[in-house]
Each structure stands twice: as C-alpha cells, then as structure tokens.
C-alpha cells in the first residue's frame, strides 16, 4: 500500500536525488539547506520543522522552517551536521494553533467581535502550551512567559486591547518559536544525507607535472633530463606559501613508447621526448608503478610526507586507459576493443586522435576490470594519496563508478574523487549523484556578466547538494579564448571569479606566469606540457603579481567561513553590464566563529577598461542596517556604504572589490 499524503501534506522535499535513490551531500559544519512545500485545507495556519537524524538513528537537531515564498507555501531551514557518516533528514508539517489564534483574534478583537471568547480561547491555548510534558515540554523560563500570558488574557482588570497585546508580545512569540505548540504533525519520508569531511566541499588545488619541476637540458646529449619526485618536492613550499590545500599530480606511471606522441601532440617524436603521461604502461609496469625517471615508491612516500608537513594533501590523476605497451594489453587483451582487422582500437574524440592510448572496454570482463582498478587505487591510498582527480569519467560506465566509489568509501570514507567530466549536463549530474564528490564545470567558458550570473546561481542552487563545483580558469588541456587575449588583468579576473565563486577551485602550474599563448586554432597552450618538459622560472612571477593575488585570495577564503560554503551565494544587481557582484552570507548561528560573516565580491569583467556603476547590496535581506562599514580585504581599505554602493574598478589597478560588511 502506498504511504498516505499525511494530515498536513508535505511535498516537494529537497534536496532529494532521484526520489532518495542517491544521498544528498553535506560536510561537517556545513549549513545544509532543506526545503519543502507544506499546506493544508481551509484557512488555519500551518508550519514546518526540518529534522536531522544522525548515523545512529537518533534525532540530532531540528529547525523551524521559514516561509520563503508567501502564497506558494514553500518553506526553508538550515541544519548543521557535526560528524561524518550516513545521516537522514525529514520535514514535519503541522497545524499551528497559536498562529491561527493570533490571526483570528487580531481581526475580531479589533472589530469588537467575540472579544471575551477569543481571549478565553487564547488563554486555554497558551495554558496547554505551557504545561506540556515529555519531548514537547518547554524550557522553564519560556513556560513561565507563556503561563503569564495565559493568565493575562483572562485578567478582568486589564482592557481587552492590553490583554491581546500580552498575547501577541515579542517575548511570547519568541518562546513559542523555540518550542512551538504543534498539532496534527505529519512527517515526510526520511531522505538520505551523506556527510563527509570538509575537503569534499572546500579546498584549493594546485596542479603539477612532476617531471617538469627540476627538468634540465643536457648540452652533451642534446636532450632533456626529467625532473623527479624529489626535485618536485622542492616546489612544495612555494605552493603551500600561496595557501593551496592540495597538490595534484598528473599521472606518474611508466609511459609507453609505441606510438609515443611528440611535441604538441605530433606523431613524430624526437630523441628525449618524454611522451604523454596519459599513455600509461610500459615494460616497467602499469597503473600500480612509477615512471623510473621520476623515482621510486620511497621517493613518492617522501613527497607525500613533505607535502603533509606543509599542510598539503596529495591528489593523483586516475586515467583508466593504457598505452599499447601496458602489461594489461598483453595479459588481458579481452579488456580492450578489437577492430575487424584484429587491431586494438585506440582512443578517438573526432577530430582528435590518441594513437598512443587504448581505452578499456568494460563489457568484456567487468568483474576482472573492476577488481583490478580497485586494487590499483588501494596501492596509492596505502601510499598516502587522499584525493583522486579522475580523467574523463564520462567515457566509462556509470555502474562501474557507482560500485567503485561505494567500495572505496566503505573502507576509506576520507578519500575524495574529483570528476573531470566536461560533458553533457545529464552525465555530469549523474556522476555527481552516484558518488563523485566534486566536478569540473563549465565555468571555464562563462565570460559575460549574464553568463556568470546564471551559472553562479545554477551551481549554488539545489544541484549543489550533490554536484559540488570545482572552478578552474585553465587546465593542462584548456586555455580559453578570454585568457588568450587579456594578459595579466584577465588572469587576475578569472582567479578572483574562481576562488571566490566556488568553495573548491584550482589552477594549473604556470598560471602565475600568465602563460596565454595558444597552439594555433585550438583552446590549448602552445608547447603543451603533456608532451614535453616545461621547467619554469618562478622568479619571473613577481612581474605579473598573480602569485601574490593567489596567495591573498586563499588567505581570504580561510579567514571567512561564508566563502567556504556553496549554497549561500546570491547574485546582486549591478547597473554596469561588465560588472558582476555577488554576496555570500553566513548567519551567526551557523558560523563556526559564532559571528555572522558577509562577504561581497564585485568584479570588473572588462580587462581593458575602467568600469563604474551601482551595486544593490540588499542589506535588509542580509539582516544588516541601512548603513554599514565595508572593509575591502583585498586592499585593506574601509568605506561607509548604504544599500546602494557606487564602485569604480580599473583593471590597471585592481580587478575586484572583496568587501566584508559589518554593522556600523
């Protein structure tokens, strides 16, 4: 028999993924948003409570929901889980007899209708509220407040208007808001919520090709010598100093020689060309081995230890594909697709061709492939990897990922998976729902005010409860047109947008040097690091100022808990079509500091010209007075702002305002 609708209908509960088939996501300390539509027949008042249940099945906390769409019966509340695990949440709708009485009594007593009757009914109602026992009992001080009001309502020595004033007084309303009198309580089903560690939602990633760091030119041999994991470890203090939380390594496995690609994806190689690290596998091993020129597992362990000592976690690329020289090709040819001529099919994404890579075919021996991939991941987990960036997960079966992510989570719930799925929205959403913790996004190609406003609103909306966005201005594969044309100002703009628009963001090594020269005709850097060594002169970073900006942005993110949240973002109206603004606000009750945190970000998207205009801050909606102190933490400047703030941003001087609002 299907469950009934309930005496007080509760419908359209969110966030719920596929009717509860997959859990929504939160992290420890996150203000998790719950919404529902709650209504009833007739005119009596209704209300709703959101309830959070911990992994032990005990109700942990509840919150009175507020009506966010008067007339549409839509309610919202925020709940904060305090430990990792599999939680549930539900919404309880209920009849609110006090609110019903307030509505009716105010009208009738004001009109002189049934005055004594209404006051008597109110007194009985409050007396009942004050004398409750058990789980619904009021705190003693609140019960005294309610009991006093109950007596005052029938006090013959007070005029009716005075008695009514006591019955609707702010102290009384506050007491009943804390422990409301609830009737006809009707609960929704309980829906799953998976709560993970903070890094699943918040963090700053820095991507490197380890072989480039410490690579040297050998004049005698006239070829490059690879950097190693030991020389790459020497870069870690610089990365940590800029405030990054995660150092992400592209594949470090042995690289094949068959069909090895040369510079810029050429089919012709020169002596010393290292090949693409995504062409995994050689006589030296496969996904569970290290490219000999990089070092050994002892060197990798030393890298991880040095990173941890600097407060950095290590992420590793997972690219489930093989070079023709991978041991799997020889030992398990059934794991690949064989063409009509007997050859193994290499990877293609027309017009792109990857002759040096064989994709796996998961349909021939799924059990064998599943077990082997799981074994490989365990090798790296055992050596200290805590995050995996997964290459092109949308080209592998969803049921494989669902199984793999669940199996890893069961044994290692601390492991975080980032999905590199620049693909169709349906696939991106599905990958998130089945277990990926984070996802690359279309942010890289959103440039105009309208595009960015729409996208920021989208990713911070309801889908943010399962698809957590990771904003990257560039990757080793992508150099978008905006950055090709705009130089240092453009790189600064995109860094601010990425770092402050999403709790998780990342950059690809070399961003500090404003590497913006494309390979002709494509959105990709010239001399792509995938195919060659690319040592960099970091002393040149100072002339651009980008490294300093990255460090300050990460520092600001750490100082302000509102920026570590996703679903608190609200785009603000601006009068200029090249100026975008948004606010992130965290109430004091949900803030780890116990203080409200309000950060406004205003960015000039035009990297060539100064722009000016008015930003509508909506101070009342933020619970702030009409005049506030505004502290630009990017430049340590103070302003006095009202609800509308005039701003002028010159890209030659500053890309943005990052302003913390405080009551004057």
C-alpha positions as CSV (number, residue, x, y, z in Angstrom):
1,X,0.0,0.0,0.0
2,X,1.3,3.4,-0.9
3,X,2.0,5.8,2.0
4,X,-0.6,8.4,2.5
5,X,-0.2,12.1,1.9
6,X,-0.5,12.9,5.6
7,X,-2.9,15.1,7.5
8,X,-0.8,18.1,6.8
9,X,0.7,17.5,3.3
10,X,4.5,17.7,3.0
11,X,5.6,17.6,-0.7
12,X,8.5,18.5,-2.9
13,X,11.1,18.0,-0.2
14,X,14.6,18.9,-1.3
15,X,17.4,18.2,-1.8
16,X,16.4,14.7,-2.9
17,X,18.3,12.9,-5.7
18,X,16.2,10.6,-7.8
19,X,13.5,10.2,-5.1
20,X,16.1,9.3,-2.5
21,X,17.9,6.7,-4.5
22,X,21.1,8.6,-4.0
23,X,22.0,10.6,-1.0
24,X,22.3,14.4,-0.9
25,X,25.7,15.6,0.3
26,X,27.0,17.8,3.1
27,X,30.2,18.2,5.0
28,X,30.8,18.5,8.7
29,X,29.8,22.0,9.8
30,X,28.0,22.9,6.6
31,X,24.7,24.8,6.9
32,X,22.7,22.2,4.9
33,X,19.6,23.7,3.3
34,X,16.3,21.8,3.4
35,X,13.1,23.0,1.6
36,X,9.6,21.6,1.3
37,X,6.1,22.7,0.3
38,X,3.6,22.5,3.2
39,X,-0.1,23.4,3.2
40,X,-3.5,22.2,4.4
41,X,-7.2,22.6,3.7
42,X,-9.0,25.7,4.9
43,X,-7.5,28.7,6.4
44,X,-5.8,27.5,9.6
45,X,-2.1,28.3,9.8
46,X,0.5,25.6,9.1
47,X,4.2,25.5,9.8
48,X,7.0,23.1,9.3
49,X,10.1,21.7,11.1
50,X,13.2,20.2,9.5
51,X,14.7,17.3,11.4
52,X,18.2,15.9,11.1
53,X,18.9,12.3,12.2
54,X,22.4,11.2,13.0
55,X,24.1,7.9,11.7
56,X,23.0,6.2,15.0
57,X,19.3,6.8,14.1
58,X,18.9,9.5,16.9
59,X,17.3,12.8,16.1
60,X,20.2,15.2,16.3
61,X,18.7,18.6,15.7
62,X,15.6,20.4,14.3
63,X,14.9,23.8,12.9
64,X,11.7,25.8,12.5
65,X,11.3,26.4,8.8
66,X,10.6,29.9,7.4
67,X,8.2,30.7,4.6
68,X,10.4,31.8,1.7
69,X,7.6,32.3,-0.9
70,X,4.5,33.7,0.7
71,X,1.4,32.4,-1.1
72,X,3.3,29.4,-2.5
73,X,3.7,27.5,0.8
74,X,7.4,27.0,0.3
75,X,9.5,26.6,3.5
76,X,13.2,26.5,4.2
77,X,15.6,25.8,7.1
78,X,19.3,25.1,7.6
79,X,20.7,22.2,9.6
80,X,24.3,21.6,10.6
81,X,25.7,18.0,10.9
82,X,28.6,17.7,13.2
83,X,30.3,14.4,12.2
84,X,30.8,12.3,9.2
85,X,28.6,9.4,8.2
86,X,25.2,8.5,6.7
87,X,22.5,10.7,8.1
88,X,18.9,11.2,7.2
89,X,16.6,14.2,7.2
90,X,12.8,14.7,7.1
91,X,10.3,17.5,7.2
92,X,7.4,17.6,9.6
93,X,4.4,19.7,8.7
94,X,2.0,20.7,11.4
95,X,-1.0,22.8,12.2
96,X,-0.1,25.9,14.2
97,X,-3.0,26.7,16.5
98,X,-1.2,29.8,18.1
99,X,-0.7,31.4,14.7
100,X,-4.3,30.7,13.8
101,X,-5.5,32.3,17.0
102,X,-3.3,35.4,16.5
103,X,-4.7,35.9,13.1
104,X,-8.3,35.5,14.1
105,X,-8.1,37.3,17.5
106,X,-6.3,40.3,16.0
107,X,-9.1,40.8,13.5
108,X,-12.1,40.0,15.7
109,X,-11.0,41.9,18.8
110,X,-10.1,44.9,16.6
111,X,-13.6,44.8,15.2
112,X,-15.2,44.2,18.6
113,X,-16.5,40.7,17.7
114,X,-16.4,37.8,20.2
115,X,-13.8,39.6,22.3
116,X,-14.1,37.7,25.5
117,X,-14.5,34.4,23.7
118,X,-11.3,34.9,21.7
119,X,-9.3,35.9,24.7
120,X,-10.5,32.9,26.7
121,X,-9.7,30.6,23.8
122,X,-6.2,32.1,23.6
123,X,-5.7,31.7,27.3
124,X,-6.6,28.0,27.2
125,X,-4.3,27.5,24.2
126,X,-1.3,29.1,26.0
127,X,-2.0,27.2,29.2
128,X,-1.9,24.0,27.2
129,X,1.4,25.1,25.6
130,X,3.0,25.9,29.0
131,X,2.0,22.7,30.7
132,X,3.3,20.2,28.1
133,X,5.5,17.3,29.2
134,X,8.0,15.0,27.6
135,X,9.8,15.9,24.3
136,X,7.4,18.8,23.7
137,X,7.9,20.4,27.1
138,X,9.1,24.0,27.1
139,X,12.2,25.2,29.0
140,X,11.1,26.5,32.4
141,X,11.7,30.2,31.7
142,X,9.8,30.0,28.4
143,X,6.9,28.1,30.2
144,X,6.7,30.9,32.8
145,X,6.5,33.5,30.0
146,X,3.7,31.6,28.3
147,X,1.8,30.9,31.6
148,X,1.9,34.6,32.5
149,X,0.4,35.5,29.1
150,X,-2.3,32.8,29.6
151,X,-3.4,34.5,32.9
152,X,-3.2,38.0,31.4
153,X,-5.5,37.1,28.6
154,X,-8.4,36.5,31.1
155,X,-7.5,39.2,33.6
156,X,-10.7,41.2,34.1
157,X,-8.7,44.2,35.4
158,X,-7.0,44.7,32.0
159,X,-8.7,46.2,29.0
160,X,-9.1,43.7,26.0
161,X,-6.6,45.6,23.9
162,X,-4.0,45.3,26.7
163,X,-4.7,41.6,27.1
164,X,-4.3,41.0,23.4
165,X,-1.0,42.9,23.4
166,X,0.4,40.5,26.0
167,X,-0.9,37.5,23.9
168,X,1.0,38.6,20.9
169,X,4.0,40.2,22.5
170,X,7.6,39.5,21.1
171,X,8.8,37.6,24.2
172,X,5.8,35.3,23.9
173,X,6.3,34.8,20.2
174,X,10.0,34.0,20.7
175,X,9.2,31.4,23.4
176,X,6.7,29.7,21.2
177,X,9.1,29.8,18.2
178,X,11.6,27.9,20.3
179,X,9.1,25.2,21.4
180,X,6.0,25.6,19.2
181,X,2.7,24.1,20.0
182,X,2.3,21.6,17.2
183,X,-0.9,19.7,16.2
184,X,-1.6,17.1,13.5
185,X,2.1,16.6,13.0
186,X,2.7,14.9,9.6
187,X,6.2,13.7,8.6
188,X,7.6,13.3,5.2
189,X,9.7,10.2,4.4
190,X,13.3,10.3,5.7
191,X,15.8,11.0,2.9
192,X,19.5,10.1,2.9
193,X,22.3,12.6,3.5
194,X,25.9,11.6,3.3
195,X,28.2,13.8,5.4
196,X,31.9,13.9,4.6
197,X,35.0,15.8,5.6
198,X,35.3,19.5,4.8
199,X,37.8,18.9,1.9
200,X,34.9,17.4,-0.1
201,X,33.4,20.9,-0.3
202,X,36.2,23.3,0.3
203,X,39.8,23.4,-0.9
204,X,42.3,25.0,-3.3
205,X,44.1,22.7,-5.7
206,X,47.4,23.2,-7.5
207,X,48.2,21.0,-10.5
208,X,51.8,20.0,-11.5
209,X,53.5,17.7,-13.9
210,X,56.3,16.4,-11.5
211,X,58.7,15.7,-14.3
212,X,58.9,19.4,-15.3
213,X,60.0,20.5,-11.8
214,X,63.7,20.1,-11.8
215,X,64.0,19.1,-15.5
216,X,67.3,20.1,-17.0
217,X,68.8,20.4,-20.5
218,X,71.8,18.1,-21.1
219,X,74.0,20.0,-23.6
220,X,76.2,17.0,-24.2
221,X,73.3,14.6,-25.0
222,X,71.3,17.4,-26.6
223,X,68.1,16.4,-24.8
224,X,66.1,17.0,-21.6
225,X,66.6,15.1,-18.4
226,X,63.5,14.6,-16.4
227,X,62.8,16.1,-13.0
228,X,62.0,13.7,-10.3
229,X,59.6,13.3,-7.4
230,X,62.5,14.5,-5.2
231,X,63.0,17.7,-7.2
232,X,59.2,18.3,-7.5
233,X,59.1,18.1,-3.7
234,X,61.3,21.2,-3.6
235,X,58.4,23.2,-5.1
236,X,56.0,22.3,-2.3
237,X,57.0,25.2,0.0
238,X,56.2,27.7,-2.8
239,X,52.8,26.1,-3.4
240,X,52.0,25.9,0.3
241,X,53.1,29.6,0.7
242,X,50.4,30.6,-1.7
243,X,47.8,28.9,0.5
244,X,46.9,25.9,-1.5
245,X,45.5,22.8,0.2
246,X,46.0,20.1,-2.4
247,X,48.9,19.4,-4.7
248,X,47.5,17.4,-7.7
249,X,49.9,15.2,-9.7
250,X,49.2,14.3,-13.3
251,X,49.9,10.6,-13.9
252,X,53.3,9.4,-12.6
253,X,53.2,5.9,-14.1
254,X,55.5,4.4,-16.7
255,X,54.9,5.8,-20.2
256,X,54.7,3.7,-23.3
257,X,56.9,4.0,-26.3
258,X,54.7,2.6,-29.0
259,X,53.1,5.5,-31.0
260,X,54.6,7.9,-28.5
261,X,53.5,11.5,-29.2
262,X,56.0,14.3,-29.8
263,X,55.7,17.9,-29.0
264,X,52.2,19.5,-29.5
265,X,50.6,16.1,-30.0
266,X,52.8,15.4,-33.0
267,X,53.0,11.9,-34.5
268,X,56.8,12.4,-34.9
269,X,59.0,12.2,-31.8
270,X,62.5,13.5,-31.2
271,X,65.1,11.9,-29.0
272,X,64.3,12.7,-25.4
273,X,60.6,13.4,-26.0
274,X,59.0,12.1,-22.7
275,X,55.6,11.2,-24.2
276,X,52.2,11.8,-22.7
277,X,51.9,10.6,-19.1
278,X,48.3,9.7,-20.0
279,X,49.7,6.9,-22.3
280,X,50.2,4.7,-19.3
281,X,52.1,1.5,-19.2
282,X,55.4,0.0,-20.4
283,X,57.8,-2.8,-19.6
284,X,58.3,-1.0,-16.3
285,X,54.7,-1.6,-15.2
286,X,51.3,0.0,-15.3
287,X,48.9,1.9,-13.1
288,X,50.5,0.5,-9.9
289,X,54.0,1.5,-10.8
290,X,56.1,4.7,-11.1
291,X,57.8,6.0,-14.2
292,X,61.5,5.1,-13.4
293,X,62.8,8.6,-14.4
294,X,60.6,10.1,-11.6
295,X,62.0,7.8,-8.9
296,X,60.7,5.0,-6.7
297,X,58.0,4.5,-4.1
298,X,60.4,5.6,-1.5
299,X,60.7,8.9,-3.4
300,X,56.9,9.1,-3.6
301,X,56.5,8.5,0.1
302,X,59.0,11.2,0.8
303,X,57.0,13.6,-1.5
304,X,53.8,12.8,0.4
305,X,55.5,13.3,3.8
306,X,56.9,16.6,2.8
307,X,53.5,17.7,1.5
308,X,51.8,16.8,4.7
309,X,54.4,18.6,6.7
310,X,53.4,21.8,4.8
311,X,49.7,21.2,5.2
312,X,49.2,19.9,1.7
313,X,47.2,16.8,0.7
314,X,48.3,14.8,-2.4
315,X,45.9,14.1,-5.2
316,X,46.7,11.8,-8.1
317,X,45.3,11.5,-11.6
318,X,43.3,8.4,-12.4
319,X,43.3,7.8,-16.1
320,X,41.8,4.4,-16.9
321,X,43.5,3.9,-20.3
322,X,46.6,2.2,-21.5
323,X,49.5,2.6,-23.9
324,X,50.0,-0.3,-26.3
325,X,52.9,-1.4,-24.0
326,X,50.8,-1.7,-20.8
327,X,51.0,-5.1,-19.1
328,X,47.2,-5.3,-19.3
329,X,47.3,-5.4,-23.1
330,X,49.5,-8.5,-23.0
331,X,47.8,-10.2,-20.0
332,X,44.2,-9.2,-20.6
333,X,43.5,-8.4,-24.3
334,X,39.8,-9.1,-23.6
335,X,39.8,-5.8,-21.7
336,X,40.1,-3.8,-25.0
337,X,38.1,-3.4,-28.1
338,X,39.3,-5.4,-31.1
339,X,38.6,-4.0,-34.6
340,X,37.6,-6.0,-37.6
341,X,41.2,-6.2,-38.8
342,X,42.4,-7.7,-35.5
343,X,44.0,-4.5,-34.2
344,X,43.1,-2.9,-30.9
345,X,41.1,0.3,-31.2
346,X,42.9,3.4,-30.0
347,X,41.1,6.4,-28.4
348,X,39.4,8.9,-30.5
349,X,37.3,12.0,-29.9
350,X,36.9,13.2,-33.6
351,X,38.7,15.1,-34.9
352,X,41.1,14.3,-32.0
353,X,43.1,11.1,-32.3
354,X,45.1,9.4,-29.5
355,X,47.1,6.7,-31.2
356,X,49.2,6.2,-28.1
357,X,46.2,5.3,-25.9
358,X,43.9,2.2,-25.8
359,X,40.6,2.8,-23.9
360,X,39.3,0.0,-21.7
361,X,36.2,-2.0,-22.8
362,X,34.2,-2.6,-19.6
363,X,31.7,-5.0,-21.2
364,X,34.0,-8.0,-21.9
365,X,35.2,-8.8,-18.4
366,X,33.7,-6.3,-16.0
367,X,34.4,-8.3,-12.9
368,X,38.1,-8.6,-13.8
369,X,38.5,-4.9,-14.6
370,X,36.5,-3.8,-11.5
371,X,38.7,-5.8,-9.2
372,X,42.0,-4.7,-10.8
373,X,41.1,-1.0,-10.7
374,X,40.1,-1.3,-7.1
375,X,43.4,-3.0,-6.3
376,X,45.3,-0.2,-8.1
377,X,43.6,2.5,-6.2
378,X,44.4,0.8,-2.9
379,X,48.1,0.9,-3.8
380,X,48.1,4.6,-3.9
381,X,45.8,5.0,-0.9
382,X,48.3,2.9,1.1
383,X,51.0,5.4,0.0
384,X,49.1,8.4,1.3
385,X,47.0,9.7,-1.6
386,X,43.8,11.1,-0.2
387,X,42.2,12.6,-3.3
388,X,41.9,11.4,-6.9
389,X,41.3,13.5,-10.0
390,X,39.5,11.2,-12.4
391,X,40.3,11.7,-16.1
392,X,37.2,11.5,-18.4
393,X,34.9,9.5,-16.1
394,X,32.1,10.1,-18.6
395,X,33.7,7.7,-21.0
396,X,33.3,4.8,-18.5
397,X,30.1,3.0,-17.4
398,X,28.2,4.7,-14.6
399,X,27.5,1.4,-12.8
400,X,31.3,0.8,-12.6
401,X,31.8,4.2,-10.9
402,X,28.8,3.6,-8.6
403,X,30.4,0.3,-7.4
404,X,33.9,1.6,-7.2
405,X,33.1,4.8,-5.3
406,X,30.9,2.9,-2.8
407,X,33.6,0.3,-2.3
408,X,36.3,2.8,-1.6
409,X,34.0,4.8,0.6
410,X,33.2,1.8,2.7
411,X,36.9,1.2,3.5
412,X,38.2,4.8,3.2
413,X,35.5,7.4,3.7
414,X,38.2,10.1,3.8
415,X,39.0,9.7,0.1
416,X,37.8,12.4,-2.3
417,X,37.1,12.0,-6.0
418,X,37.1,14.9,-8.4
419,X,35.3,14.3,-11.7
420,X,36.9,15.7,-14.9
421,X,33.7,15.5,-16.9
422,X,33.5,18.4,-19.3
423,X,30.5,16.7,-20.9
424,X,26.7,16.9,-21.2
425,X,24.8,18.2,-18.2
426,X,22.9,14.9,-17.6
427,X,26.1,12.9,-17.4
428,X,27.8,15.5,-15.1
429,X,24.8,15.4,-12.8
430,X,24.6,11.6,-12.8
431,X,28.3,11.2,-12.0
432,X,27.8,13.5,-9.0
433,X,24.7,11.7,-7.8
434,X,26.3,8.3,-7.9
435,X,29.2,9.3,-5.7
436,X,31.8,11.7,-7.1
437,X,32.5,14.4,-4.5
438,X,33.3,17.2,-6.9
439,X,33.2,18.1,-10.6
440,X,34.9,20.3,-13.0
441,X,32.4,22.7,-14.6
442,X,31.5,24.9,-17.5
443,X,32.8,27.9,-15.5
444,X,35.9,27.9,-17.8
445,X,33.7,29.1,-20.7
446,X,31.4,31.5,-18.8
447,X,32.7,35.1,-19.5
448,X,29.9,37.7,-19.7
449,X,28.0,39.1,-16.8
450,X,24.8,37.3,-17.8
451,X,26.6,34.0,-18.3
452,X,28.4,34.1,-15.0
453,X,25.3,35.3,-13.0
454,X,23.2,32.5,-14.4
455,X,25.9,29.9,-13.8
456,X,26.8,31.0,-10.3
457,X,23.1,30.8,-9.4
458,X,22.8,27.4,-11.0
459,X,25.7,25.7,-9.3
460,X,25.0,27.2,-5.9
461,X,21.3,26.2,-6.1
462,X,19.7,22.9,-5.4
463,X,22.1,20.9,-7.5
464,X,24.8,22.0,-5.2
465,X,23.6,19.4,-2.7
466,X,25.1,16.7,-4.9
467,X,27.3,18.3,-7.6
468,X,29.9,20.4,-5.9
469,X,31.6,22.6,-8.5
470,X,35.4,23.0,-8.8
471,X,36.2,26.2,-10.7
472,X,39.4,26.1,-12.8
473,X,40.4,29.1,-15.0
474,X,42.6,26.8,-17.1
475,X,43.8,23.2,-17.2
476,X,46.6,21.5,-19.0
477,X,44.2,20.8,-21.8
478,X,42.3,24.1,-21.9
479,X,43.3,27.7,-22.5
480,X,40.0,29.5,-23.1
481,X,39.9,32.4,-25.6
482,X,39.3,35.0,-22.8
483,X,42.7,34.3,-21.3
484,X,44.5,34.1,-24.6
485,X,43.6,37.7,-25.3
486,X,43.6,39.5,-21.9
487,X,47.1,39.1,-20.3
488,X,47.6,39.7,-16.6
489,X,44.4,41.6,-16.0
490,X,42.4,38.7,-17.5
491,X,44.2,36.2,-15.4
492,X,43.5,38.2,-12.3
493,X,39.8,38.5,-13.1
494,X,39.4,34.8,-13.6
495,X,41.3,33.9,-10.5
496,X,39.0,36.1,-8.4
497,X,35.9,34.6,-10.0
498,X,37.1,31.1,-9.5
499,X,38.5,31.4,-5.9
500,X,35.5,33.4,-4.5
501,X,32.7,32.0,-6.7
502,X,33.2,28.3,-5.5
503,X,34.4,26.7,-2.3
504,X,36.7,24.5,-4.3
505,X,38.9,25.9,-7.1
506,X,42.2,25.1,-8.7
507,X,44.9,26.3,-11.0
508,X,47.3,24.6,-13.3
509,X,51.0,25.3,-12.7
510,X,52.2,28.3,-14.7
511,X,49.1,30.4,-14.1
512,X,51.3,32.7,-12.1
513,X,53.4,33.4,-15.2
514,X,50.4,34.3,-17.3
515,X,51.0,31.5,-19.9
516,X,48.5,32.5,-22.5
517,X,49.9,31.6,-25.9
518,X,47.7,29.1,-27.7
519,X,48.5,26.4,-30.2
520,X,47.1,27.9,-33.4
521,X,43.5,27.0,-33.9
522,X,42.8,25.3,-30.6
523,X,42.0,26.2,-27.0
524,X,45.2,24.8,-25.7
525,X,48.6,26.1,-24.8
526,X,51.4,26.0,-27.3
527,X,54.1,23.6,-26.3
528,X,51.7,21.6,-24.2
529,X,53.2,20.2,-21.1
530,X,51.5,16.8,-21.8
531,X,54.1,16.2,-24.4
532,X,57.3,17.8,-23.2
533,X,59.2,19.0,-20.2
534,X,58.3,22.6,-19.1
535,X,60.6,23.9,-16.4
536,X,59.6,27.4,-15.3
537,X,61.5,30.4,-14.0
538,X,59.4,31.2,-10.9
539,X,61.4,34.4,-10.2
540,X,59.6,36.0,-13.1
541,X,56.2,35.6,-11.4
542,X,56.7,38.8,-9.4
543,X,56.4,41.0,-12.5
544,X,52.8,39.8,-13.0
545,X,51.5,39.9,-9.4
546,X,49.4,36.9,-10.0
547,X,51.2,34.7,-7.4
548,X,50.6,37.4,-4.7
549,X,46.9,37.6,-5.7
550,X,46.5,33.8,-5.5
551,X,48.0,33.8,-2.0
552,X,45.8,36.6,-0.8
553,X,42.7,35.0,-2.3
554,X,43.4,31.7,-0.5
555,X,44.1,33.6,2.7
556,X,40.8,35.5,2.5
557,X,39.0,32.2,1.8
558,X,40.4,30.7,5.0
559,X,39.5,33.7,7.1
560,X,35.9,33.8,6.0
561,X,33.6,30.8,6.6
562,X,31.0,32.3,4.2
563,X,33.4,31.7,1.3
564,X,33.8,28.0,2.3
565,X,30.0,27.5,1.7
566,X,28.4,26.9,-1.6
567,X,24.6,27.3,-1.3
568,X,24.7,30.8,0.4
569,X,25.6,32.7,-2.8
570,X,23.3,35.3,-4.1
571,X,24.0,37.4,-7.2
572,X,23.5,41.2,-6.7
573,X,22.1,43.6,-9.2
574,X,24.6,46.0,-10.8
575,X,24.0,48.9,-13.1
576,X,27.0,48.2,-15.4
577,X,26.9,45.4,-17.9
578,X,30.5,44.4,-17.3
579,X,30.4,44.5,-13.5
580,X,29.3,41.4,-11.7
581,X,28.6,41.2,-7.9
582,X,27.5,38.5,-5.5
583,X,27.3,38.1,-1.8
584,X,27.9,35.1,0.5
585,X,26.3,35.4,3.9
586,X,26.5,33.0,6.9
587,X,24.3,33.6,9.9
588,X,26.0,33.7,13.3
589,X,24.1,30.6,14.4
590,X,25.6,28.6,11.5
591,X,29.1,30.2,11.6
592,X,32.0,28.3,13.3
593,X,33.2,31.6,14.7
594,X,29.8,32.4,16.3
595,X,29.7,35.6,14.3
596,X,27.8,36.4,11.1
597,X,30.0,36.6,8.1
598,X,29.0,38.6,5.0
599,X,31.3,38.9,2.0
600,X,30.5,40.9,-1.2
601,X,32.6,40.2,-4.3
602,X,32.5,42.8,-7.1
603,X,34.4,42.1,-10.3
604,X,35.1,44.2,-13.4
605,X,34.9,41.6,-16.3
606,X,36.4,44.1,-18.7
607,X,40.2,43.6,-18.6
608,X,41.0,46.7,-20.7
609,X,38.8,49.5,-19.4
610,X,37.7,51.0,-16.1
611,X,34.1,50.4,-15.3
612,X,31.8,52.0,-12.8
613,X,28.3,51.7,-11.6
614,X,26.0,51.0,-8.6
615,X,25.7,47.7,-6.8
616,X,22.4,47.0,-4.9
617,X,23.6,45.3,-1.7
618,X,20.1,44.3,-0.4
619,X,21.2,45.0,3.2
620,X,17.8,44.3,4.7
621,X,17.8,40.8,3.2
622,X,21.2,40.2,4.9
623,X,19.9,41.3,8.3
624,X,22.1,44.4,8.2
625,X,21.2,48.1,8.9
626,X,20.8,50.7,6.2
627,X,24.4,51.9,6.7
628,X,27.3,49.6,7.1
629,X,31.1,49.6,7.4
630,X,32.6,48.0,4.3
631,X,36.2,46.6,4.6
632,X,37.9,45.7,1.3
633,X,40.1,42.9,2.5
634,X,41.8,42.6,-0.9
635,X,43.3,46.1,-0.4
636,X,42.7,46.7,3.3
637,X,40.5,49.8,2.7
638,X,37.4,50.9,4.6
639,X,34.2,52.5,3.2
640,X,30.8,53.5,4.5
641,X,28.1,52.0,2.3
642,X,24.4,52.2,2.2
643,X,22.1,49.7,0.4
644,X,23.4,51.0,-2.9
645,X,27.2,51.3,-3.3
646,X,28.9,53.2,-6.1
647,X,32.0,51.4,-7.3
648,X,34.7,52.1,-9.9
649,X,37.2,49.3,-10.9
650,X,40.2,50.0,-13.1
651,X,41.9,46.7,-14.3
652,X,45.2,48.5,-14.3
653,X,44.9,49.0,-10.5
654,X,42.6,46.3,-9.2
655,X,40.4,43.5,-10.6
656,X,37.8,43.5,-7.9
657,X,36.5,44.6,-4.5
658,X,36.3,41.8,-1.9
659,X,34.3,43.5,0.9
660,X,33.3,42.3,4.3
661,X,30.2,44.1,5.6
662,X,29.7,45.0,9.2
663,X,27.0,46.9,11.1
664,X,28.2,50.4,11.7
